[in-house]
Protein backbone atom coordinates (compact mmCIF):
# COMPACT_ATOMS: atom_id res chain seq x y z
CA UNK A 1 0.00 0.00 0.00
CA UNK A 2 1.35 3.41 -0.99
CA UNK A 3 2.64 5.71 1.76
CA UNK A 4 3.32 9.42 1.81
CA UNK A 5 6.81 10.64 2.76
CA UNK A 6 6.38 14.10 4.27
CA UNK A 7 8.85 16.98 4.23
CA UNK A 8 10.67 16.35 7.54
CA UNK A 9 11.36 18.88 10.28
CA UNK A 10 15.15 18.65 10.51
CA UNK A 11 15.75 21.51 12.93
CA UNK A 12 13.85 23.20 15.72
CA UNK A 13 13.37 26.37 13.64
CA UNK A 14 12.63 24.73 10.29
CA UNK A 15 9.29 25.71 8.73
CA UNK A 16 10.00 24.72 5.13
CA UNK A 17 12.72 22.86 3.27
CA UNK A 18 14.37 22.99 -0.12
CA UNK A 19 15.32 19.81 -1.97
CA UNK A 20 18.97 20.22 -2.89
CA UNK A 21 19.29 16.80 -4.58
CA UNK A 22 17.30 13.64 -5.17
CA UNK A 23 19.23 10.37 -4.86
CA UNK A 24 16.32 8.31 -6.20
CA UNK A 25 14.19 8.82 -9.28
CA UNK A 26 10.62 7.81 -10.08
CA UNK A 27 10.51 4.05 -10.65
CA UNK A 28 13.53 3.33 -8.44
CA UNK A 29 13.30 0.70 -5.71
CA UNK A 30 13.80 2.22 -2.23
CA UNK A 31 14.87 0.21 0.79
CA UNK A 32 14.46 1.33 4.38
CA UNK A 33 17.57 3.36 5.28
CA UNK A 34 18.39 4.30 1.68
CA UNK A 35 19.49 7.88 1.10
CA UNK A 36 16.43 9.46 -0.51
CA UNK A 37 17.30 13.15 -0.83
CA UNK A 38 19.42 16.01 0.46
CA UNK A 39 17.31 18.74 2.06
CA UNK A 40 18.41 22.30 2.72
CA UNK A 41 17.09 23.66 6.00
CA UNK A 42 17.51 27.13 7.43
CA UNK A 43 20.91 26.10 8.84
CA UNK A 44 22.41 23.21 6.87
CA UNK A 45 22.01 20.75 4.02
CA UNK A 46 21.18 17.38 5.54
CA UNK A 47 20.82 13.84 4.18
CA UNK A 48 17.34 12.34 4.51
CA UNK A 49 16.96 8.57 4.66
CA UNK A 50 13.82 6.62 3.82
CA UNK A 51 11.90 5.12 6.73
CA UNK A 52 9.74 3.02 4.39
CA UNK A 53 10.43 0.72 1.48
CA UNK A 54 8.81 0.52 -1.93
CA UNK A 55 9.00 1.95 -5.41
CA UNK A 56 9.28 5.73 -5.75
CA UNK A 57 5.95 6.59 -7.40
CA UNK A 58 5.81 10.35 -7.02
CA UNK A 59 8.17 13.26 -6.31
CA UNK A 60 6.30 16.14 -4.74
CA UNK A 61 9.15 18.66 -4.60
CA UNK A 62 11.62 18.92 -7.45
CA UNK A 63 15.30 19.77 -6.97
CA UNK A 64 15.75 23.45 -6.15
CA UNK A 65 12.15 23.88 -5.01
CA UNK A 66 10.76 24.56 -1.55
CA UNK A 67 7.80 23.17 0.38
CA UNK A 68 6.45 23.47 3.95
CA UNK A 69 7.24 20.94 6.65
CA UNK A 70 4.79 17.98 6.55
CA UNK A 71 3.80 18.57 2.92
CA UNK A 72 4.19 15.70 0.43
CA UNK A 73 7.84 15.12 -0.36
CA UNK A 74 7.37 11.79 -2.12
CA UNK A 75 5.12 8.72 -2.32
CA UNK A 76 6.40 5.15 -2.05
CA UNK A 77 4.36 2.06 -2.96
CA UNK A 78 4.06 -0.84 -5.35
CA UNK A 79 4.83 -0.42 -9.02
CA UNK A 80 1.78 0.72 -10.97
CA UNK A 81 -0.25 1.49 -7.83
CA UNK A 82 -2.92 4.19 -8.10
CA UNK A 83 -1.91 7.14 -5.89
CA UNK A 84 -4.55 9.64 -7.01
CA UNK A 85 -6.40 9.39 -3.70
CA UNK A 86 -3.26 10.31 -1.78
CA UNK A 87 -2.57 13.26 -4.06
CA UNK A 88 -6.14 14.54 -3.94
CA UNK A 89 -6.81 14.02 -0.27
CA UNK A 90 -3.39 14.01 1.34
CA UNK A 91 -2.59 17.68 1.28
CA UNK A 92 -0.14 17.67 -1.62
CA UNK A 93 2.75 20.10 -1.80
CA UNK A 94 2.37 23.38 -3.69
CA UNK A 95 2.87 23.11 -7.43
CA UNK A 96 6.64 22.98 -8.07
CA UNK A 97 8.40 25.92 -9.64
CA UNK A 98 10.75 23.71 -11.66
CA UNK A 99 10.05 21.19 -14.39
CA UNK A 100 9.34 17.52 -13.77
CA UNK A 101 12.19 15.38 -15.07
CA UNK A 102 9.91 12.31 -15.05
CA UNK A 103 7.48 10.99 -17.63
CA UNK A 104 5.41 13.60 -19.54
CA UNK A 105 2.12 12.45 -18.02
CA UNK A 106 3.35 13.55 -14.57
CA UNK A 107 4.39 17.03 -15.67
CA UNK A 108 2.59 19.92 -14.01
CA UNK A 109 1.74 23.21 -15.73
CA UNK A 110 3.78 26.22 -14.71
CA UNK A 111 2.10 28.10 -11.84
CA UNK A 112 0.65 31.54 -12.40
CA UNK A 113 3.03 33.07 -9.85
CA UNK A 114 5.96 32.04 -12.01
CA UNK A 115 4.58 33.77 -15.07
CA UNK A 116 4.64 37.02 -13.09
CA UNK A 117 8.35 36.58 -12.52
CA UNK A 118 9.10 36.51 -16.28
CA UNK A 119 11.09 39.35 -17.80
CA UNK A 120 11.20 40.74 -21.33
CA UNK A 121 13.58 38.98 -23.68
CA UNK A 122 15.99 40.76 -25.99
CA UNK A 123 13.40 40.90 -28.80
CA UNK A 124 10.65 42.29 -26.55
CA UNK A 125 8.72 39.04 -26.09
CA UNK A 126 8.00 37.63 -22.65
CA UNK A 127 10.83 35.36 -21.54
CA UNK A 128 9.53 32.13 -20.01
CA UNK A 129 12.05 30.64 -17.58
CA UNK A 130 11.85 28.91 -14.23
CA UNK A 131 13.54 30.60 -11.23
CA UNK A 132 16.03 27.71 -10.97
CA UNK A 133 16.92 28.05 -14.66
CA UNK A 134 17.48 31.79 -14.23
CA UNK A 135 19.73 31.22 -11.23
CA UNK A 136 21.75 28.52 -12.98
CA UNK A 137 22.15 30.75 -16.02
CA UNK A 138 23.37 33.62 -13.85
CA UNK A 139 25.80 31.35 -11.96
CA UNK A 140 27.23 29.97 -15.23
CA UNK A 141 27.38 33.36 -16.96
CA UNK A 142 24.91 32.27 -19.64
CA UNK A 143 22.82 34.86 -21.49
CA UNK A 144 19.40 33.33 -20.92
CA UNK A 145 18.06 35.16 -23.99
CA UNK A 146 20.20 32.82 -26.11
CA UNK A 147 18.76 29.65 -24.58
CA UNK A 148 16.00 27.74 -26.36
CA UNK A 149 13.37 26.41 -23.97
CA UNK A 150 12.19 22.82 -24.11
CA UNK A 151 9.47 23.13 -21.47
CA UNK A 152 5.78 23.76 -21.94
CA UNK A 153 5.17 26.70 -24.28
CA UNK A 154 8.92 27.12 -24.88
CA UNK A 155 9.65 27.67 -21.20
CA UNK A 156 13.36 27.52 -20.27
CA UNK A 157 13.98 24.88 -17.62
CA UNK A 158 16.95 23.40 -15.77
CA UNK A 159 17.89 20.84 -18.43
CA UNK A 160 18.09 23.62 -21.05
CA UNK A 161 20.73 25.42 -19.01
CA UNK A 162 22.59 22.17 -18.26
CA UNK A 163 22.69 21.28 -21.98
CA UNK A 164 23.34 24.78 -23.33
CA UNK A 165 26.38 25.32 -25.52
CA UNK A 166 27.22 28.94 -26.21
CA UNK A 167 27.76 29.94 -29.85
CA UNK A 168 31.28 31.01 -30.78
CA UNK A 169 30.28 34.66 -31.10
CA UNK A 170 27.30 35.17 -28.84
CA UNK A 171 26.09 38.77 -28.52
CA UNK A 172 26.44 40.52 -25.18
CA UNK A 173 23.49 40.13 -22.85
CA UNK A 174 21.09 43.03 -22.76
CA UNK A 175 20.29 44.38 -19.30
CA UNK A 176 16.92 43.20 -18.02
CA UNK A 177 14.50 45.61 -16.45
CA UNK A 178 12.58 43.85 -13.71
CA UNK A 179 9.41 45.57 -12.55
CA UNK A 180 9.08 43.43 -9.45
CA UNK A 181 6.39 43.18 -6.82
CA UNK A 182 8.30 45.47 -4.45
CA UNK A 183 7.06 48.44 -6.46
CA UNK A 184 7.63 50.06 -9.81
CA UNK A 185 11.24 50.96 -10.55
CA UNK A 186 12.19 54.19 -12.35
CA UNK A 187 12.11 53.83 -16.11
CA UNK A 188 15.21 52.14 -17.47
CA UNK A 189 16.46 51.01 -14.06
CA UNK A 190 17.97 47.51 -14.17
CA UNK A 191 18.08 45.25 -11.13
CA UNK A 192 17.84 41.62 -10.03
CA UNK A 193 15.44 39.93 -7.62
CA UNK A 194 17.17 37.13 -5.77
CA UNK A 195 15.27 34.25 -4.14
CA UNK A 196 15.42 34.27 -0.34
CA UNK A 197 17.14 31.17 1.06
CA UNK A 198 15.76 29.20 3.98
CA UNK A 199 18.67 30.43 6.10
CA UNK A 200 18.03 34.09 5.25
CA UNK A 201 14.30 33.72 5.96
CA UNK A 202 15.02 32.29 9.40
CA UNK A 203 17.64 34.95 10.18
CA UNK A 204 15.16 37.67 9.23
CA UNK A 205 12.37 36.18 11.32
CA UNK A 206 14.38 35.37 14.44
CA UNK A 207 16.33 38.62 14.56
CA UNK A 208 13.17 40.64 13.98
CA UNK A 209 11.50 38.79 16.85
CA UNK A 210 14.52 39.42 19.07
CA UNK A 211 14.92 43.09 18.19
CA UNK A 212 11.25 43.97 18.62
CA UNK A 213 10.40 41.74 21.58
CA UNK A 214 13.54 42.12 23.72
CA UNK A 215 14.24 45.66 24.99
CA UNK A 216 17.90 46.05 24.05
CA UNK A 217 20.41 48.30 25.75
CA UNK A 218 24.13 48.56 25.04
CA UNK A 219 27.31 48.89 27.10
CA UNK A 220 30.67 49.66 25.45
CA UNK A 221 34.11 49.28 27.02
CA UNK A 222 37.75 49.73 25.96
CA UNK A 223 40.13 46.89 26.85
CA UNK A 224 43.92 47.20 27.01
CA UNK A 225 45.16 44.20 25.02
CA UNK A 226 48.92 44.63 25.57
CA UNK A 227 49.16 41.73 28.03
CA UNK A 228 46.93 39.51 25.92
CA UNK A 229 49.18 40.15 22.90
CA UNK A 230 52.27 39.18 24.89
CA UNK A 231 50.57 36.11 26.35
CA UNK A 232 49.51 34.95 22.90
CA UNK A 233 53.05 35.36 21.56
CA UNK A 234 54.46 33.31 24.44
CA UNK A 235 51.88 30.53 24.02
CA UNK A 236 52.25 30.31 20.25
CA UNK A 237 56.06 30.20 20.53
CA UNK A 238 55.90 26.80 22.24
CA UNK A 239 52.45 25.32 21.49
CA UNK A 240 51.57 23.17 18.50
CA UNK A 241 48.15 24.84 18.30
CA UNK A 242 48.30 28.52 17.36
CA UNK A 243 45.88 30.39 19.60
CA UNK A 244 43.85 33.29 18.18
CA UNK A 245 42.57 36.40 19.93
CA UNK A 246 39.06 35.04 19.39
CA UNK A 247 40.02 32.02 21.53
CA UNK A 248 41.10 34.43 24.29
CA UNK A 249 37.78 36.27 24.01
CA UNK A 250 35.71 33.07 24.23
CA UNK A 251 37.65 31.77 27.22
CA UNK A 252 37.58 35.14 29.03
CA UNK A 253 33.82 35.42 28.46
CA UNK A 254 33.28 31.90 29.81
CA UNK A 255 35.28 32.62 32.96
CA UNK A 256 33.43 35.92 33.48
CA UNK A 257 30.03 34.26 32.97
CA UNK A 258 30.83 31.84 35.75
CA UNK A 259 31.19 34.82 38.10
CA UNK A 260 28.10 36.62 36.73
CA UNK A 261 25.37 33.99 36.20
CA UNK A 262 22.69 36.64 35.61
CA UNK A 263 24.33 37.29 32.21
CA UNK A 264 24.13 33.56 31.46
CA UNK A 265 20.32 33.61 31.63
CA UNK A 266 17.27 33.60 29.38
CA UNK A 267 13.82 35.21 29.40
CA UNK A 268 11.19 32.48 29.34
CA UNK A 269 7.84 34.20 29.72
CA UNK A 270 6.79 33.83 33.35
CA UNK A 271 10.27 32.82 34.55
CA UNK A 272 13.91 33.74 34.04
CA UNK A 273 15.99 30.66 33.30
CA UNK A 274 19.37 30.77 35.06
CA UNK A 275 21.58 28.42 33.04
CA UNK A 276 24.10 26.25 34.89
CA UNK A 277 26.02 25.27 31.75
CA UNK A 278 28.11 27.89 29.96
CA UNK A 279 27.62 27.24 26.24
CA UNK A 280 28.99 30.01 24.05
CA UNK A 281 27.56 30.55 20.58
CA UNK A 282 30.15 31.68 18.04
CA UNK A 283 28.69 33.70 15.17
CA UNK A 284 30.14 32.54 11.83
CA UNK A 285 29.54 34.42 8.58
CA UNK A 286 28.60 32.21 5.62
CA UNK A 287 27.58 33.05 2.06
CA UNK A 288 23.85 33.11 2.81
CA UNK A 289 23.93 34.73 6.24
CA UNK A 290 25.02 33.73 9.72
CA UNK A 291 25.30 30.46 11.63
CA UNK A 292 26.02 30.11 15.35
CA UNK A 293 27.72 26.84 16.35
CA UNK A 294 28.03 26.33 20.10
CA UNK A 295 31.14 25.62 22.18
CA UNK A 296 29.72 23.72 25.14
CA UNK A 297 31.06 24.02 28.68
CA UNK A 298 33.55 26.61 27.48
CA UNK A 299 34.49 27.48 31.06
CA UNK A 300 35.85 23.95 31.50
CA UNK A 301 37.99 23.94 28.34
CA UNK A 302 41.50 25.20 27.69
CA UNK A 303 42.52 27.58 24.92
CA UNK A 304 43.80 24.76 22.68
CA UNK A 305 40.49 22.86 22.90
CA UNK A 306 38.49 26.02 22.24
CA UNK A 307 40.71 26.78 19.24
CA UNK A 308 40.24 23.29 17.79
CA UNK A 309 36.45 23.31 18.21
CA UNK A 310 36.11 26.85 16.87
CA UNK A 311 38.04 25.96 13.69
CA UNK A 312 36.08 22.74 13.21
CA UNK A 313 32.71 24.44 13.68
CA UNK A 314 33.62 27.36 11.42
CA UNK A 315 34.55 24.94 8.63
CA UNK A 316 31.36 22.92 9.07
CA UNK A 317 29.28 26.09 9.10
CA UNK A 318 30.75 27.32 5.82
CA UNK A 319 30.25 23.88 4.25
CA UNK A 320 26.69 23.68 5.66
CA UNK A 321 27.56 20.45 7.45
CA UNK A 322 26.64 21.45 11.01
CA UNK A 323 24.40 18.99 12.84
CA UNK A 324 21.51 20.10 15.11
CA UNK A 325 23.39 19.26 18.31
CA UNK A 326 26.19 21.60 17.18
CA UNK A 327 24.02 24.71 16.89
CA UNK A 328 21.58 24.22 19.77
CA UNK A 329 21.85 25.07 23.48
CA UNK A 330 23.67 28.42 23.44
CA UNK A 331 23.47 30.48 26.63
CA UNK A 332 25.61 33.44 25.50
CA UNK A 333 26.83 34.55 22.07
CA UNK A 334 29.93 36.30 20.75
CA UNK A 335 30.07 38.09 17.41
CA UNK A 336 33.60 39.09 16.40
CA UNK A 337 34.15 41.36 13.40
CA UNK A 338 37.63 42.48 14.41
CA UNK A 339 39.25 40.45 11.64
CA UNK A 340 37.36 42.60 9.11
CA UNK A 341 38.80 45.83 10.47
CA UNK A 342 35.61 46.81 12.33
CA UNK A 343 36.45 48.81 15.45
CA UNK A 344 33.03 48.94 17.11
CA UNK A 345 29.48 47.73 16.46
CA UNK A 346 26.32 46.54 18.20
CA UNK A 347 24.75 43.11 17.71
CA UNK A 348 21.16 41.88 18.00
CA UNK A 349 20.65 39.38 20.82
CA UNK A 350 20.64 35.75 19.68
CA UNK A 351 17.51 34.29 21.28
CA UNK A 352 17.12 32.70 23.79
CA UNK A 353 20.25 34.36 25.23
CA UNK A 354 19.93 37.45 27.39
CA UNK A 355 23.15 38.99 26.03
CA UNK A 356 25.47 39.06 23.04
CA UNK A 357 29.01 40.46 22.96
CA UNK A 358 30.12 42.39 19.87
CA UNK A 359 33.93 42.38 19.55
CA UNK A 360 35.87 44.87 17.44
CA UNK A 361 39.45 44.79 16.19
CA UNK A 362 42.59 45.64 18.17
CA UNK A 363 43.80 49.10 17.28
CA UNK A 364 47.03 50.84 18.30
CA UNK A 365 46.20 54.22 19.84
CA UNK A 366 47.78 56.68 22.29
CA UNK A 367 46.96 55.76 25.89
CA UNK A 368 47.90 57.23 29.25
CA UNK A 369 49.99 54.94 31.50
CA UNK A 370 51.66 56.12 34.68
CA UNK A 371 50.93 59.71 33.72
CA UNK A 372 52.55 59.42 30.29
CA UNK A 373 51.08 59.13 26.81
CA UNK A 374 52.39 55.93 25.21
CA UNK A 375 51.33 53.63 22.37
CA UNK A 376 48.72 51.08 23.42
CA UNK A 377 46.63 48.31 21.88
CA UNK A 378 42.94 48.77 22.56
CA UNK A 379 39.94 46.58 21.70
CA UNK A 380 36.38 47.85 21.95
CA UNK A 381 33.58 45.50 22.98
CA UNK A 382 29.84 46.19 23.22
CA UNK A 383 27.47 44.08 25.29
CA UNK A 384 23.85 44.02 24.06
CA UNK A 385 21.51 43.16 26.95
CA UNK A 386 17.88 42.13 27.25
CA UNK A 387 16.58 44.57 29.88
CA UNK A 388 13.91 42.08 30.96
CA UNK A 389 16.70 39.91 32.38
CA UNK A 390 19.78 42.09 32.84
CA UNK A 391 20.09 45.54 34.40
CA UNK A 392 22.75 48.08 33.56
CA UNK A 393 24.78 47.49 36.72
CA UNK A 394 24.84 43.72 36.14
CA UNK A 395 25.99 44.16 32.54
CA UNK A 396 28.67 46.64 33.59
CA UNK A 397 29.96 44.31 36.32
CA UNK A 398 30.29 41.48 33.82
CA UNK A 399 32.23 43.71 31.41
CA UNK A 400 34.59 44.82 34.16
CA UNK A 401 35.36 41.20 35.01
CA UNK A 402 35.79 40.34 31.33
CA UNK A 403 38.12 43.33 30.89
CA UNK A 404 40.18 42.34 33.93
CA UNK A 405 40.68 38.81 32.61
CA UNK A 406 41.95 39.96 29.20
CA UNK A 407 44.15 42.65 30.73
CA UNK A 408 45.69 40.01 33.05
CA UNK A 409 45.38 36.79 31.01
CA UNK A 410 46.72 34.57 33.81
CA UNK A 411 43.30 35.08 35.43
CA UNK A 412 41.94 32.64 32.83
CA UNK A 413 43.78 29.89 34.67
CA UNK A 414 42.31 30.65 38.08
N, C-alpha and C positions, 0 to 999 in steps of 0.2 A: 504493500500500500504506500502511495506517495506521501512524502513528508516535506513540510516547509522548513528550510534553513533560514532563520531570521538574521538580520544584521545584528551582530553581537555588540554588547556594551563592554568595551575593552579597557575603559578607564572610568574613574569616578566622575569625571566631568564630561564624558563623551555624550553628545546628543545626536550626532550623525556621523557616518563614516564614508570614506571614499575608497573605492576599490582600486588599488594601485596595480594589481596584477592577478589574473586568474591562472591557476596551475592545472585546472581541468577545463575541458570544453564539453559542450553539449554532446551527449552520446558516450562520454567516457564512463568507465566503471569506477566507482569511488568506494574505497574501503574505510572502515572506521579508523581514524587516526591519520588518514591521508591529508597532506597539505592541500587545502582547497583554494585558498586565495591569500593575498597580502592586502591588509586593510589599513589605510592611513587614518589615524585618529587625530585628535587635537594636539597630541604630544609625540607620537612616534608612528612608524610603520611596523605593524605586527603581523606575524604569520597566524593564520586561522585554520585549524584542523577540523575535519569533519567528525561529528559525533554520531552520524548515521552511516549506513552503507546503502548502495544502490547505484542506479544509472543517473547521471546528471541530465535531467529532462528540461530544465529551464534556468536561465540566468536572469535574475531580476535587476541587477545593477551592472552595467558594462564597465570595462576598465576606464578609469578617469572620471567616472560619474559618482555622485553622492546620493545617499539615501538616509532617512532617519533610522535610529536604533529601533529594532523589532520589526522593521518592514521586511518584505520578502527579498532575501539575498539570492536564494536558489531553491530549486525543488529537486529532490532525489526520489526515485521510485523504480518501477520495473519498466523495461524497454517497451515503448508503445503505449504506456498507460495514459489514460485520459486525465489531464490535470486542470481542465477548464473550471471545475467546481472550486478548486483551491485558488485559482487566479481571480475568479469572480467574487468569491465570498471570503477570501483570506486576507483582505487588506493588502493588495499588491503594492509594490513600490511605485513611486511616481514615474511617469514615462521617462526613459533614459534620454540624456541629451546627446549621446553618441550612437553611432550605428550599431546594429546587431551584426556580428560576424558569422552568425549561424545561418541556417537554411532560410531562404527567402520568405517562406510562409510564417516565420516567427518575427519578421521585421516589423518594427512599429513606426508609424508616421512621425515625422518631426513635430515636436510640440510647438504650440503657437508662440510660447515665450521665446523660443529660439529664433523664430522668424524676426522678432523685434530686435534681436541682437545683430542682424545682418547689416552690413555696410555697403555703400555703393562700390561697384567694381570700377576698374579703370575706364571702361567704355560707358559708364553711367547706369548700367543695369544693376539690379539688386544682387549682391554676392551671397550665395547660399553656402554656409560653412558652419560646421559644428564648433562649439567652443574649444574642444580638445584639438580639432584640426587647426584652428587658428593659433592656439598656443604652441603646438608642435612646429607649425610653419615659422612662427616668430623665433622659437628656440634654434631652429636649423637655418635661419636666415633665408628662408624661401619666400619669394614674392607670391603670395597666395592668389593674386590675380592671374598668374601664369599656370595655375593648377586646374586640370579638368576634373570635375566632380563625377563620381560614379554612383553616388547615392540617389535617392528618390528625387526626381525633378532636377537632376544635375548638381545636387548638394555635395559639397566637398567634405569628405569624411577622413578618418584616421588613415585608412589604407591608401588613400590618394596621396597623402603627404609622405607616408612610408615608401611608396613606390615612385615618387616623383624624381625625374631626372631633369636637371636644368638644361635648357638649350645653351649652345656655346656662346651665344651673344644675346643673353636675355636683357630686355630693357630695364632700366632702374625702376624700382617700385614707386608708384605715386603715393603721396601721403593720403591717409584715409581720414576723413572728417567724421567723427562719431558723435551723433547727437543723442547722447545717452539719457537714461531715465533720471539722472541727477539734475537735469535742467538743461535748457538750450544753451549751447556754447556760442560765443560770438562768431559771426560769419567768417569762414576760412580758418578757424582755429582747429588744429589737429591734436588729437590726444588718444590715449589708449585706456580701455577699461579692463582691469585685471581681475580675474576671479579671486574671491577671498578664500584662503585655505582654511581647513578646519582649525589649525593652530591659531591663525590670526583671528578667527571668529571667537574662539575661547578666550584669547588674550583680551580682546575688546570687551567681551561680556564681563569677565571676572574683574578686570581693572576698573571698569565703569562701576560695577557693584561696590568695589572697595572704596573708590574715590568718593562716591556719593552717599555711601552708607556709614563709613567710618570717618568721624571728624578728625582730620589730620592736623597735627602741628609739627613744627620742625625745629631742631636744635643743631647748630653748627659749631664745630670746635676745630682749632688748629692743634696739630700734634707735631712735636719735635721728633724727627725721625733719625737724627744723627746716630743714636745708640743702636737703633734697629738696623741701620745700614752697616755699622761695624760688626754687629752680631751676625748678620747674614754673611758678610765676607768671611768671618772666622769659621762659621759652620760649613760653608761651601768649599773652603780650602781643604777640608779633611773628609767631608762626607761624600759618599757615592751619589746620593740624591741631592740635586741642586735645589735648594729651597727658594721660593719666590716670596715677594712681599705680600702677595695675596694669602699665602700660607700663614704668615705672621698675623695678618688681620683676622683670619678665621680662628686661629688658636687664641688670640687675645680676646676676641669677642666671646668665645666659649668660656674662657676663664672668668671674664667679667659677668657673664650671664649667671654663672654659678653663685656669684655674690649678690646678684640683683634679680631674684626669681620673678619679680613683678614684670620685668621686661620680657621674660620667657613665658608669656601668658597669651591667652586668646579670649576674645569676646564670644560667648555662646548663648546669647539671648538672655535667659533669666539668671545665668551664672557666669562667672569668670573662671576659666579653666587654667589652673596653675600647673604647668607642665614640669614633670620631674626629669624627663630626658631632655638633653640639649642637642637638638638636631638642626643643623644650620643649612638652610637652602642657599645654593650658590648660583646666582643668575648667570646664564650662559647665552650669549647672542648666537642665533643661528639664522640661516637665510630667510626663513619665514617668520621670525619673531624672537621669542625668548622662551627658554626652558630652564627649570630650576631643579636640578638634581640635588639630593640631600646627603650631607655628610653626617651620619648618625653618631651620637655620643661623642661629639667633637671634643668635649672637655676631657675625655679619657684617652685621647689619641695624641701621639707625638707629631712633630712637624713633618717628619718623613712620611708617616702614614697619611696625614692630611694631604701632602703633596701628591702622593701616588693616587689616592682616591679622586682628588680634584682633576688630575690629568685624565684619568680613566673616564670619569663622568663627562668631562668636557668633550672628549672624543666621541663617546656614545651619543651625546646630545646632538652634535653636529651631523652624525651619521644617522640620526633618528632611530637609534637602537636601544634607547633607555627602556627599561622594564618598569611596570607600575610601582613595584616596591622601591625603586630607585628615585622616584620623584614624589613620593607621598610621605607625610609625617613631619614636615618642617615645623619648627617652633620659632624660628628667627631667620631672617634672610639678609644676605649681603649682596649688594650690587656694586661692582667695582669697574669704573670706566677710566681709571688712572692710566692704563696702558694705551688709551686712545688720546692722551693729552688733555683730558678734561680735568679742570682744577676743582670744580665744585658743582654739584647738582642735587636735586631732591628726587626721591623715588616714591612711587605709589606702593602702599603696604600690600604685601603678598598674603592674602587671606589664606588660612585663618590667623596668621601671626598678628601680634599687636604692634610690632615694630619692624622696620627695615632700615639697614645702614647703607647709605650711599657714600662710596669711597672715591675720592679724587686722586690725581697723580701727585707725586712728590716733586716739589719745586724748590729750587735754591733761591732764597731771599735773604735780605738783611734782617738779623734778629739781634735783640739786646741780651747779652749774657755778662753777668758780673759788671754791669754798668757800662759795657762797651758794645758797640755795634760790630757784629761779626757775621760772616756768611753762615747760613743755617739751612737745613733741609726740612721743609714743612709740608705736611699732608693735611688737607681739609677733609673732614667727614661730617655728614649730616644725618641725623637720626630722625626718621619720620615715625611719629607715634600716633596710635589710636587713643584719643582722649577719653574714650569710654573705659579704657583699661589702665592707661598710664598717665600720670600727672607730670607737669613740667619738672618738678623737683626730682622725681624718680628717674626721668629720662636724663637729666643733667648729672645725677649721681652715677648712673651707669657710664656715661661718657667720660666722666672724670676717672673712673676706675680703668676703663678701656685705654684712655690716654696714658695713665700711669704705667700700665703694663707694656705698652709699646715704647715708652720713653725709658723704661728700665726692663729690657726683655727677659732678664733672669727671673722676673716675677712670673713668667709663664711656667716655670718649673716648680713653683711653690704649691 
